Amino acid sequence: MPELNQPPIRDLAPVGNGRSTALVTATGAMPWLCLPDFDSPAVLAGLLGSRRHGSWTLAPTSAHPTPATSRAYRPGSLVLDQVWELPDGTLRVTEFMPAYGDDRPAQVIRLATCLRGQVTVTSRVLLAPDYGRAPLRLGATIGPGGVRRLAAEHKGATLWLDGLDYRINRHGTATATTVLSTGQQAAYALTWQQPGDPVPPIPDAERALAATLCEWDDWSARCTRTGPDRDAVLSSLAVLASLIHAPTGAIIAAPTTSLPEQIGGERNWDYRYCWLRDSALTARELLRTGDYLPEVRAWRRWMIETIGDPADVRIMYRLDGGSNLPETVLDHLPGYQGSLPVRIGNGAADQLQLDVFGYVADTLLAAEDAGLEPDPAADALLLGLAGVVATTWNQPDQGIWEIRGPQRHFTYSKIMAWVALDRTVRLLERRPAPNLPALARLRGHAALIHTTVLGQGYDPASNAFTQYFGGRELDASLLLLPQTGFLPPDDKRVIGTIEAIQRELATYDGLVLRYRTHQEAGANVDGLVGHEGAFVACSFWLVAALALVGRTEEARERMDALLALRSDVGILAEEYDPLTGDQLGNSPQGLSHLALVNAACALAASEVHAARPIVVPRQNTPVAASL
């Protein structure tokens, strides 16, 4: 088979199980996989380099990569079927990671089935742990029943490669070519054996597939959303489910690192960690869409145990709860389409981002409203975090966009600081013996924040809230203003902000930029050079904002246009290039998918209201929402 080429980001289809995610292309290449967990070093890193940095291709035997004729997920799941219609036969490859369990190793299974005629299929594997820095030399061993297996050790762990008739060349690549006739199957698996664990059995692919589909059926059956966007919501919920780290309850932002926000640029970040913001937003959308209290409960438990002392809170953590995330560069990798540097770790981990506190408090309140039982440890954490907000809200921060430039008094950060105090008071005043003096102090701080934002974050000349105090620039995060309760959605300042963002930050086809960027060094608020694509989440935030202010038809038009930008299997990355049609940034991006769900819910409520026989003025909406 030929050298692996880096695929378009929109071609990447995730296959996950709540512990890690493999990315598969339409040509049958698997260029990215971290084992055993999301934030473990990649054993397949060809996506950021070449085939020699780790790849696994399973496809019809051909001199050149042949895209699948069709591909689709099984409904409500991340079990992927790719089908090749060939002159002599039809091949289907089913890609999945068996559902996580305490007694199940981290594993990827690829099941090739001949549906018609006769096909020749080739599996070609080059394992290269530690992001391609440690190529493995596979060796043969004999398993139960005399079955030949391949295995290699890496830092005490063992990688097992199972399949038919693998042969190893002098470069360490394992290749197996098999002829299948109608109804015949060939199963291939890659399994990670932790140090000290028993040798994993040879996988029963059909049994594992049936069990995995049952797990996915249970997940999707708990979704209670109806309406025209239900299929899109189910698809996004499957992505969000795959980002929940089942062993701990943490929720990651994305399973990749360093997929660029600008091809050839420096905006390349590692998203394989748990941001308090993104994880809280994910939990909030799970509460909104169905019976997902167990997952929210697990997230709350993880957060309580991980944060510990509220005074030591960080904005992101490793899956094991650690907060040490030094940002380093992998110089040996050439990057996705030459986009450098390739980073692991994240230097934003130590930033002050005031908005984070608001998301956590809002989700904890929503969780109890949805039926999650109170937890004294959660109450103590929430009160402690509110105390941090009360003493830091008037400081400049790096904001929701984690700028690498100078700190500023970002308006949205202050609004979310108000949300943090507002939700904390509303939740804790329900308790049988609330700490009334403490809650009264928090109310006072919240009132001061509210007054300060109205006085310094709002520009009367443009009738819009600005990106930071005293500035004139706009910021798409303020599209979330109607969902905060800071002002009524029909307030002229809210509507004016939405309209200003539409004028200044929307692209010609209605997508939304986070903020304006410039090519000159030092000209950008984020401290970086160059531009980026339209931000997918912000574009969905505009849909929700329009729905919440009663502009239902406009919101529906934009929603349908955004749904059309998903990949052929419904996947969204972080950004979108309206000029080229390419997806940009890490993928699949949890924030993009949860923003889709949020927009669908807001739009559904607005459409129900609009169907009633009343006239809704342009600047009036009775539709209420929360973050």
C-alpha positions as semicolon CSV with decimal commas, in nm:
position;residue;x (nm);y (nm);z (nm)
1;M;0,000;0,000;0,000
2;P;0,119;0,358;-0,063
3;E;0,252;0,604;0,192
4;L;-0,019;0,751;0,412
5;N;-0,133;1,096;0,305
6;Q;-0,281;1,337;0,559
7;P;-0,656;1,343;0,498
8;P;-0,883;1,648;0,509
9;I;-1,001;1,705;0,865
10;R;-1,363;1,665;0,753
11;D;-1,273;1,312;0,636
12;L;-1,188;1,198;0,991
13;A;-1,454;0,974;1,146
14;P;-1,417;0,905;1,519
15;V;-1,463;0,560;1,667
16;G;-1,470;0,573;2,046
17;N;-1,567;0,391;2,362
18;G;-1,542;0,634;2,652
19;R;-1,173;0,577;2,709
20;S;-1,006;0,672;2,383
21;T;-1,090;0,754;2,022
22;A;-0,953;0,625;1,693
23;L;-0,989;0,837;1,380
24;V;-1,065;0,661;1,052
25;T;-1,060;0,799;0,697
26;A;-1,276;0,706;0,400
27;T;-0,982;0,521;0,246
28;G;-0,959;0,290;0,549
29;A;-0,660;0,458;0,713
30;M;-0,646;0,496;1,090
31;P;-0,388;0,773;1,140
32;W;-0,462;0,864;1,504
33;L;-0,505;0,659;1,819
34;C;-0,397;0,717;2,178
35;L;-0,385;0,418;2,414
36;P;-0,497;0,337;2,669
37;D;-0,660;0,676;2,735
38;F;-0,741;0,999;2,553
39;D;-0,443;1,183;2,697
40;S;-0,199;0,893;2,663
41;P;0,078;0,923;2,403
42;A;-0,041;0,825;2,056
43;V;0,048;0,480;1,922
44;L;-0,073;0,594;1,578
45;A;0,033;0,952;1,504
46;G;0,050;0,956;1,126
47;L;-0,214;1,228;1,122
48;L;0,054;1,473;1,236
49;G;0,331;1,323;1,029
50;S;0,354;1,030;0,791
51;R;0,288;0,658;0,794
52;R;0,615;0,592;0,977
53;H;0,478;0,781;1,278
54;G;0,210;0,515;1,316
55;S;-0,083;0,412;1,100
56;W;-0,318;0,123;1,033
57;T;-0,488;0,082;0,697
58;L;-0,762;-0,176;0,634
59;A;-0,916;-0,156;0,289
60;P;-0,957;-0,337;-0,042
61;T;-0,620;-0,431;-0,185
62;S;-0,527;-0,162;-0,435
63;A;-0,225;0,018;-0,574
64;H;-0,380;0,349;-0,471
65;P;-0,608;0,449;-0,179
66;T;-0,970;0,397;-0,277
67;P;-1,237;0,595;-0,089
68;A;-1,532;0,398;0,039
69;T;-1,842;0,420;-0,178
70;S;-2,046;0,500;0,131
71;R;-2,001;0,519;0,504
72;A;-2,233;0,575;0,797
73;Y;-2,260;0,520;1,168
74;R;-2,503;0,270;1,308
75;P;-2,793;0,487;1,438
76;G;-2,714;0,668;1,763
77;S;-2,363;0,527;1,786
78;L;-2,001;0,565;1,685
79;V;-1,990;0,220;1,526
80;L;-1,884;0,299;1,171
81;D;-1,962;0,102;0,855
82;Q;-1,755;0,177;0,545
83;V;-1,863;0,005;0,222
84;W;-1,664;-0,037;-0,100
85;E;-1,860;-0,131;-0,412
86;L;-1,601;-0,297;-0,637
87;P;-1,629;-0,461;-0,981
88;D;-1,591;-0,812;-0,837
89;G;-1,761;-0,770;-0,503
90;T;-1,871;-0,554;-0,211
91;L;-1,667;-0,509;0,107
92;R;-1,794;-0,367;0,436
93;V;-1,557;-0,279;0,717
94;T;-1,717;-0,221;1,056
95;E;-1,500;-0,009;1,285
96;F;-1,559;0,008;1,660
97;M;-1,407;0,021;2,003
98;P;-1,575;-0,220;2,246
99;A;-1,762;-0,050;2,527
100;Y;-1,553;0,032;2,833
101;G;-1,563;-0,203;3,130
102;D;-1,340;-0,267;3,430
103;D;-1,257;-0,611;3,291
104;R;-1,214;-0,502;2,929
105;P;-0,883;-0,382;2,788
106;A;-0,857;-0,079;2,562
107;Q;-0,919;-0,218;2,215
108;V;-1,000;-0,136;1,853
109;I;-1,173;-0,396;1,635
110;R;-1,212;-0,379;1,257
111;L;-1,443;-0,639;1,104
112;A;-1,424;-0,696;0,727
113;T;-1,726;-0,863;0,565
114;C;-1,773;-0,961;0,202
115;L;-2,132;-0,876;0,113
116;R;-2,116;-0,982;-0,253
117;G;-1,883;-1,164;-0,487
118;Q;-1,518;-1,182;-0,393
119;V;-1,286;-0,917;-0,251
120;T;-0,923;-0,904;-0,148
121;V;-0,859;-0,705;0,169
122;T;-0,527;-0,591;0,312
123;S;-0,448;-0,482;0,668
124;R;-0,123;-0,291;0,707
125;V;-0,008;-0,183;1,053
126;L;0,290;0,013;1,177
127;L;0,272;0,076;1,550
128;A;0,481;0,369;1,672
129;P;0,413;0,456;2,038
130;D;0,507;0,784;2,202
131;Y;0,387;0,989;1,903
132;G;0,604;0,796;1,659
133;R;0,923;0,823;1,862
134;A;0,929;0,455;1,963
135;P;0,862;0,225;1,665
136;L;0,781;-0,127;1,784
137;R;0,919;-0,455;1,664
138;L;0,630;-0,698;1,670
139;G;0,700;-1,061;1,746
140;A;0,490;-1,371;1,691
141;T;0,346;-1,577;1,975
142;I;0,112;-1,873;1,977
143;G;-0,220;-1,826;2,155
144;P;-0,485;-2,076;2,267
145;G;-0,575;-2,329;2,001
146;G;-0,249;-2,269;1,820
147;V;-0,358;-1,928;1,689
148;R;-0,070;-1,703;1,587
149;R;-0,070;-1,357;1,746
150;L;0,163;-1,059;1,721
151;A;0,275;-0,867;2,029
152;A;0,525;-0,603;2,135
153;E;0,614;-0,448;2,468
154;H;0,632;-0,076;2,536
155;K;0,723;0,061;2,879
156;G;0,581;-0,243;3,056
157;A;0,258;-0,254;2,857
158;T;0,194;-0,494;2,570
159;L;0,026;-0,423;2,239
160;W;-0,147;-0,722;2,080
161;L;-0,228;-0,738;1,709
162;D;-0,473;-1,007;1,603
163;G;-0,576;-1,097;1,249
164;L;-0,528;-1,343;0,968
165;D;-0,179;-1,428;0,841
166;Y;0,016;-1,117;0,939
167;R;0,369;-1,100;0,807
168;I;0,630;-0,854;0,935
169;N;0,882;-0,680;0,710
170;R;1,223;-0,552;0,811
171;H;1,081;-0,206;0,888
172;G;0,837;-0,345;1,145
173;T;0,523;-0,314;0,932
174;A;0,276;-0,601;0,971
175;T;0,075;-0,685;0,659
176;A;-0,205;-0,936;0,607
177;T;-0,385;-0,994;0,276
178;T;-0,697;-1,208;0,267
179;V;-0,946;-1,312;-0,001
180;L;-1,308;-1,311;0,115
181;S;-1,613;-1,453;-0,060
182;T;-1,979;-1,370;0,000
183;G;-2,063;-1,401;0,369
184;Q;-1,706;-1,449;0,485
185;Q;-1,550;-1,227;0,750
186;A;-1,205;-1,139;0,875
187;A;-1,156;-0,970;1,211
188;Y;-0,859;-0,755;1,306
189;A;-0,792;-0,613;1,651
190;L;-0,541;-0,399;1,837
191;T;-0,543;-0,443;2,215
192;W;-0,354;-0,263;2,492
193;Q;-0,257;-0,480;2,789
194;Q;-0,174;-0,281;3,100
195;P;0,129;-0,390;3,303
196;G;0,025;-0,665;3,541
197;D;-0,301;-0,744;3,363
198;P;-0,366;-1,093;3,225
199;V;-0,304;-1,161;2,858
200;P;-0,617;-1,047;2,671
201;P;-0,807;-1,324;2,493
202;I;-0,833;-1,333;2,117
203;P;-1,132;-1,105;2,049
204;D;-1,468;-1,247;1,949
205;A;-1,551;-0,966;1,706
206;E;-1,918;-1,052;1,650
207;R;-1,987;-1,083;2,021
208;A;-1,799;-0,763;2,097
209;L;-1,991;-0,580;1,823
210;A;-2,327;-0,697;1,957
211;A;-2,236;-0,587;2,311
212;T;-2,110;-0,251;2,189
213;L;-2,426;-0,186;1,988
214;C;-2,636;-0,270;2,295
215;E;-2,443;-0,009;2,495
216;W;-2,501;0,250;2,224
217;D;-2,870;0,160;2,196
218;D;-2,907;0,218;2,570
219;W;-2,738;0,556;2,539
220;S;-2,951;0,683;2,251
221;A;-3,273;0,544;2,404
222;R;-3,226;0,784;2,694
223;C;-3,254;1,085;2,463
224;T;-3,597;1,245;2,500
225;R;-3,562;1,518;2,239
226;T;-3,807;1,522;1,952
227;G;-3,854;1,750;1,655
228;P;-3,694;1,813;1,317
229;D;-3,335;1,813;1,449
230;R;-3,358;1,492;1,653
231;D;-3,126;1,294;1,424
232;A;-2,862;1,567;1,440
233;V;-2,897;1,583;1,819
234;L;-2,859;1,205;1,849
235;S;-2,550;1,215;1,631
236;S;-2,394;1,488;1,843
237;L;-2,489;1,311;2,165
238;A;-2,300;1,005;2,041
239;V;-1,991;1,222;1,993
240;L;-2,033;1,374;2,339
241;A;-2,076;1,027;2,490
242;S;-1,746;0,922;2,334
243;L;-1,571;1,216;2,504
244;I;-1,679;1,111;2,854
245;H;-1,390;0,927;3,017
246;A;-1,580;0,634;3,161
247;P;-1,321;0,530;3,423
248;T;-1,330;0,872;3,593
249;G;-1,632;1,072;3,471
250;A;-1,413;1,348;3,328
251;I;-1,519;1,494;2,993
252;I;-1,253;1,594;2,742
253;A;-1,272;1,874;2,487
254;A;-1,151;1,670;2,186
255;P;-0,946;1,353;2,130
256;T;-0,675;1,519;1,918
257;T;-0,390;1,763;1,945
258;S;-0,247;2,021;1,707
259;L;-0,497;2,003;1,423
260;P;-0,457;2,364;1,308
261;E;-0,704;2,651;1,321
262;Q;-0,517;2,792;1,020
263;I;-0,334;2,564;0,778
264;G;0,035;2,640;0,815
265;G;-0,023;2,858;1,120
266;E;0,074;2,841;1,487
267;R;-0,276;2,803;1,637
268;N;-0,230;2,435;1,718
269;W;-0,334;2,317;2,064
270;D;-0,373;1,999;2,267
271;Y;-0,741;1,945;2,359
272;R;-0,720;1,597;2,513
273;Y;-0,793;1,720;2,864
274;C;-1,090;1,811;3,079
275;W;-1,176;2,181;3,080
276;L;-1,414;2,269;3,361
277;R;-1,597;2,496;3,116
278;D;-1,642;2,247;2,835
279;S;-1,722;1,959;3,066
280;A;-1,983;2,164;3,254
281;L;-2,142;2,270;2,926
282;T;-2,150;1,909;2,809
283;A;-2,315;1,800;3,133
284;R;-2,564;2,084;3,095
285;E;-2,668;1,969;2,748
286;L;-2,698;1,610;2,866
287;L;-2,943;1,730;3,130
288;R;-3,137;1,916;2,864
289;T;-3,170;1,625;2,624
290;G;-3,256;1,316;2,824
291;D;-3,201;1,084;3,117
292;Y;-2,828;1,124;3,158
293;L;-2,810;1,185;3,533
294;P;-2,561;0,899;3,590
295;E;-2,307;1,068;3,365
296;V;-2,365;1,408;3,527
297;R;-2,332;1,251;3,871
298;A;-2,000;1,093;3,770
299;W;-1,878;1,428;3,635
300;R;-1,974;1,603;3,961
301;R;-1,793;1,339;4,165
302;W;-1,483;1,369;3,946
303;M;-1,487;1,747;3,978
304;I;-1,522;1,742;4,358
305;E;-1,236;1,496;4,396
306;T;-1,017;1,670;4,141
307;I;-1,049;2,033;4,249
308;G;-1,012;1,967;4,619
309;D;-0,942;2,304;4,780
310;P;-1,133;2,571;4,580
311;A;-0,843;2,809;4,631
312;D;-0,630;2,579;4,413
313;V;-0,878;2,548;4,127
314;R;-0,742;2,525;3,772
315;I;-0,936;2,567;3,451
316;M;-0,838;2,226;3,310
317;Y;-0,706;1,893;3,434
318;R;-0,563;1,566;3,314
319;L;-0,796;1,268;3,322
320;D;-0,627;1,139;3,636
321;G;-0,703;1,470;3,809
322;G;-0,355;1,613;3,781
323;S;-0,315;1,981;3,697
324;N;0,045;1,974;3,575
325;L;0,014;2,016;3,198
326;P;0,345;2,158;3,076
327;E;0,322;2,259;2,712
328;T;0,597;2,102;2,505
329;V;0,670;2,078;2,134
330;L;0,716;1,751;1,944
331;D;0,992;1,859;1,707
332;H;1,009;1,523;1,531
333;L;0,659;1,561;1,385
334;P;0,617;1,780;1,074
335;G;0,260;1,869;1,171
336;Y;-0,070;1,849;0,991
337;Q;-0,004;1,989;0,642
338;G;0,308;2,156;0,777
339;S;0,130;2,337;1,061
340;L;0,379;2,388;1,341
341;P;0,439;2,354;1,625
342;V;0,291;2,020;1,728
343;R;0,211;2,063;2,095
344;I;0,132;1,830;2,384
345;G;0,020;1,965;2,718
346;N;-0,149;2,301;2,740
347;G;-0,001;2,625;2,868
348;A;-0,346;2,769;2,934
349;A;-0,391;2,536;3,232
350;D;-0,265;2,799;3,477
351;Q;-0,463;3,091;3,334
352;L;-0,731;3,286;3,517
353;Q;-1,056;3,245;3,325
354;L;-1,342;3,385;3,528
355;D;-1,619;3,247;3,306
356;V;-1,538;2,891;3,416
357;F;-1,695;2,944;3,757
358;G;-2,026;3,047;3,604
359;Y;-2,054;2,733;3,394
360;V;-1,984;2,507;3,689
361;A;-2,240;2,679;3,913
362;D;-2,505;2,691;3,640
363;T;-2,469;2,319;3,568
364;L;-2,478;2,219;3,934
365;L;-2,803;2,413;3,974
366;A;-2,948;2,260;3,657
367;A;-2,847;1,912;3,774
368;E;-3,048;1,943;4,093
369;D;-3,340;2,088;3,899
370;A;-3,323;1,773;3,686
371;G;-3,334;1,545;3,989
372;L;-2,973;1,495;4,095
373;E;-2,957;1,455;4,470
374;P;-2,786;1,727;4,678
375;D;-2,430;1,659;4,788
376;P;-2,273;1,838;5,086
377;A;-1,930;1,812;4,925
378;A;-2,065;1,979;4,610
379;D;-2,219;2,254;4,824
380;A;-1,888;2,315;4,999
381;L;-1,706;2,327;4,666
382;L;-1,960;2,563;4,515
383;L;-1,946;2,801;4,811
384;G;-1,568;2,793;4,800
385;L;-1,559;2,868;4,428
386;A;-1,802;3,155;4,483
387;G;-1,561;3,292;4,739
388;V;-1,284;3,282;4,480
389;V;-1,508;3,471;4,237
390;A;-1,593;3,731;4,500
391;T;-1,225;3,813;4,545
392;T;-1,108;3,790;4,183
393;W;-1,395;3,910;3,962
394;N;-1,247;4,260;3,937
395;Q;-0,915;4,130;3,807
396;P;-0,827;4,107;3,436
397;D;-0,816;3,755;3,297
398;Q;-0,746;3,558;2,979
399;G;-1,115;3,504;2,910
400;I;-1,310;3,226;2,746
401;W;-1,073;3,223;2,446
402;E;-0,762;3,165;2,657
403;I;-0,568;3,449;2,500
404;R;-0,190;3,434;2,502
405;G;-0,172;3,814;2,499
406;P;-0,217;4,064;2,785
407;Q;-0,496;4,004;3,034
408;R;-0,801;4,228;3,001
409;H;-1,130;4,295;3,173
410;F;-1,333;4,081;2,937
411;T;-1,702;4,163;2,953
412;Y;-1,819;3,806;2,914
413;S;-1,590;3,694;3,196
414;K;-1,757;3,945;3,428
415;I;-2,105;3,836;3,321
416;M;-2,020;3,474;3,396
417;A;-1,874;3,577;3,732
418;W;-2,219;3,721;3,803
419;V;-2,373;3,390;3,689
420;A;-2,149;3,202;3,930
421;L;-2,269;3,404;4,227
422;D;-2,632;3,412;4,115
423;R;-2,655;3,034;4,070
424;T;-2,467;2,965;4,392
425;V;-2,712;3,173;4,591
426;R;-3,013;3,019;4,417
427;L;-2,891;2,667;4,486
428;L;-2,767;2,702;4,842
429;E;-3,064;2,905;4,966
430;R;-3,271;2,587;4,914
431;R;-3,089;2,406;5,191
432;P;-3,262;2,350;5,525
433;A;-3,007;2,563;5,709
434;P;-2,848;2,799;5,456
435;N;-2,557;3,020;5,551
436;L;-2,758;3,340;5,522
437;P;-2,476;3,587;5,595
438;A;-2,252;3,425;5,333
439;L;-2,530;3,425;5,075
440;A;-2,608;3,788;5,149
441;R;-2,244;3,879;5,084
442;L;-2,253;3,692;4,755
443;R;-2,569;3,878;4,654
444;G;-2,390;4,204;4,724
445;H;-2,095;4,106;4,508
446;A;-2,330;3,995;4,229
447;A;-2,511;4,329;4,237
448;L;-2,180;4,515;4,213
449;I;-2,068;4,304;3,917
450;H;-2,400;4,368;3,743
451;T;-2,368;4,743;3,786
452;T;-2,005;4,743;3,676
453;V;-2,075;4,547;3,357
454;L;-2,360;4,776;3,258
455;G;-2,142;5,078;3,318
456;Q;-1,813;4,963;3,165
457;G;-1,893;4,673;2,932
458;Y;-2,171;4,836;2,732
459;D;-2,114;5,091;2,457
460;P;-2,422;5,317;2,415
461;A;-2,294;5,450;2,082
462;S;-2,311;5,107;1,921
463;N;-2,585;4,971;2,149
464;A;-2,372;4,664;2,216
465;F;-2,168;4,499;2,487
466;T;-1,802;4,504;2,391
467;Q;-1,526;4,246;2,414
468;Y;-1,360;4,413;2,710
469;F;-1,417;4,716;2,930
470;G;-1,348;5,042;2,752
471;G;-1,299;4,878;2,413
472;R;-1,496;4,892;2,089
473;E;-1,426;4,542;1,957
474;L;-1,695;4,275;1,963
475;D;-1,678;3,917;2,088
476;A;-1,902;3,628;1,981
477;S;-1,910;3,487;2,334
478;L;-2,163;3,761;2,407
479;L;-2,412;3,573;2,188
480;L;-2,463;3,363;2,501
481;L;-2,592;3,668;2,689
482;P;-2,963;3,579;2,635
483;Q;-2,903;3,246;2,809
484;T;-2,742;3,385;3,123
485;G;-3,034;3,567;3,284
486;F;-2,812;3,873;3,320
487;L;-3,070;4,074;3,122
488;P;-3,402;3,973;2,966
489;P;-3,361;3,843;2,609
490;D;-3,583;4,123;2,479
491;D;-3,367;4,396;2,636
492;K;-3,256;4,638;2,364
493;R;-2,893;4,600;2,472
494;V;-2,908;4,224;2,424
495;I;-3,069;4,255;2,082
496;G;-2,827;4,533;1,987
497;T;-2,533;4,310;2,076
498;I;-2,665;4,024;1,864
499;E;-2,719;4,255;1,568
500;A;-2,374;4,413;1,604
501;I;-2,209;4,071;1,607
502;Q;-2,404;3,977;1,296
503;R;-2,275;4,289;1,123
504;E;-1,915;4,274;1,237
505;L;-1,826;3,910;1,300
506;A;-2,042;3,713;1,056
507;T;-1,891;3,589;0,731
508;Y;-2,064;3,634;0,398
509;D;-2,243;3,301;0,441
510;G;-2,356;3,364;0,798
511;L;-2,085;3,185;0,994
512;V;-1,943;3,364;1,296
513;L;-1,587;3,455;1,393
514;R;-1,490;3,458;1,761
515;Y;-1,339;3,805;1,719
516;R;-1,153;3,995;1,454
517;T;-0,798;3,882;1,379
518;H;-0,520;4,054;1,188
519;Q;-0,211;3,928;1,010
520;E;0,031;4,168;1,176
521;A;0,228;4,052;1,479
522;G;0,098;4,207;1,799
523;A;-0,225;4,325;1,639
524;N;-0,447;4,048;1,774
525;V;-0,606;4,048;2,116
526;D;-0,505;3,682;2,155
527;G;-0,135;3,759;2,117
528;L;-0,099;3,529;1,815
529;V;-0,014;3,592;1,452
530;G;-0,251;3,528;1,164
531;H;-0,614;3,442;1,119
532;E;-0,841;3,150;1,194
533;G;-1,160;2,999;1,054
534;A;-1,516;3,071;1,154
535;F;-1,586;2,923;1,496
536;V;-1,849;2,650;1,471
537;A;-1,979;2,685;1,828
538;C;-2,024;3,062;1,787
539;S;-2,226;3,003;1,472
540;F;-2,463;2,776;1,664
541;W;-2,473;3,030;1,950
542;L;-2,611;3,279;1,699
543;V;-2,889;3,033;1,614
544;A;-2,980;3,000;1,981
545;A;-2,964;3,376;2,036
546;L;-3,194;3,444;1,741
547;A;-3,437;3,182;1,865
548;L;-3,439;3,330;2,214
549;V;-3,522;3,678;2,087
550;G;-3,806;3,547;1,874
551;R;-3,645;3,550;1,528
552;T;-3,746;3,193;1,467
553;E;-3,745;3,182;1,088
554;E;-3,399;3,336;1,067
555;A;-3,274;3,093;1,331
556;R;-3,415;2,797;1,139
557;E;-3,254;2,911;0,815
558;R;-2,915;2,942;0,983
559;M;-2,956;2,611;1,166
560;D;-3,023;2,421;0,845
561;A;-2,724;2,585;0,678
562;L;-2,496;2,489;0,967
563;L;-2,615;2,129;0,973
564;A;-2,519;2,105;0,607
565;L;-2,158;2,188;0,700
566;R;-2,113;1,867;0,898
567;S;-1,905;1,593;0,744
568;D;-2,069;1,308;0,555
569;V;-2,099;1,121;0,886
570;G;-2,217;1,422;1,089
571;I;-1,889;1,528;1,251
572;L;-1,783;1,883;1,337
573;A;-1,436;2,013;1,408
574;E;-1,366;2,334;1,599
575;E;-1,370;2,571;1,302
576;Y;-1,472;2,600;0,938
577;D;-1,305;2,781;0,650
578;P;-1,584;2,947;0,450
579;L;-1,348;3,010;0,158
580;T;-1,234;2,652;0,106
581;G;-1,508;2,452;0,277
582;D;-1,247;2,279;0,495
583;Q;-1,296;2,195;0,859
584;L;-1,021;2,327;1,085
585;G;-0,898;2,261;1,436
586;N;-0,925;1,959;1,661
587;S;-1,190;1,704;1,575
588;P;-1,438;1,591;1,681
589;Q;-1,483;1,905;1,888
590;G;-1,709;1,866;2,189
591;L;-1,788;2,239;2,208
592;S;-1,914;2,238;1,848
593;H;-2,141;1,941;1,907
594;L;-2,281;2,063;2,238
595;A;-2,347;2,403;2,078
596;L;-2,544;2,221;1,808
597;V;-2,752;2,051;2,076
598;N;-2,802;2,380;2,259
599;A;-2,917;2,554;1,940
600;A;-3,154;2,271;1,853
601;C;-3,318;2,291;2,196
602;A;-3,356;2,670;2,185
603;L;-3,491;2,658;1,831
604;A;-3,740;2,383;1,913
605;A;-3,881;2,590;2,200
606;S;-3,900;2,897;1,979
607;E;-4,075;2,707;1,700
608;V;-4,333;2,571;1,941
609;H;-4,403;2,923;2,060
610;A;-4,410;3,064;1,707
611;A;-4,671;2,807;1,608
612;R;-4,915;2,959;1,853
613;P;-5,166;3,206;1,706
614;I;-4,999;3,519;1,841
615;V;-4,777;3,785;1,688
616;V;-4,430;3,818;1,836
617;P;-4,276;4,167;1,793
618;R;-3,922;4,180;1,659
619;Q;-3,774;4,273;1,997
620;N;-3,986;4,057;2,222
621;T;-3,963;3,697;2,324
622;P;-4,130;3,503;2,603
623;V;-3,894;3,209;2,553
624;A;-3,673;3,163;2,858
625;A;-3,348;2,973;2,869
626;S;-3,043;2,913;3,077
627;L;-2,688;2,823;2,991
